[in-house]
Amino acid sequence: MFKAWVLLLMGWLGVLAFMPAWFANVWILAVGVLLVLKKRPPVWLGVLAPIFAASAWWWTNWYDDTGNVPICHYHAGYWVWLGAALASLAVTLIVRMRTTSA
């Protein structure tokens, strides 16, 4: 559990290594906040979240003080995070269809 919080708080440093995937958290959070405030989130927010999240597949090694450590597999937290990004896209599309047809 502690490692997950460290990745959430320190993951933005990946941007310095040209890894923009952490910004998917911003887009997922923005969609969630807009939904809680009962506002219609724009579809582009829902599109950006999975695109940025999918950019994590570009990273094949984890770099630390011992050198390159290959990423062999993804754990459940990664797939839940990717699912949340896809869900934000689905939610923005559903909200858009419901408000335009009403």
Secondary structure, DSSP 8 states (H G I E B T S, - for coil): -HHHHHHHHHGGGGGGGT-GGGGHHHHHHHHHHHHHTT----HHHHHHHHHHHHGGGG--EEEETTEEEE-----HHHHHHHHHHHHHHHHHHHHHHHHHH-
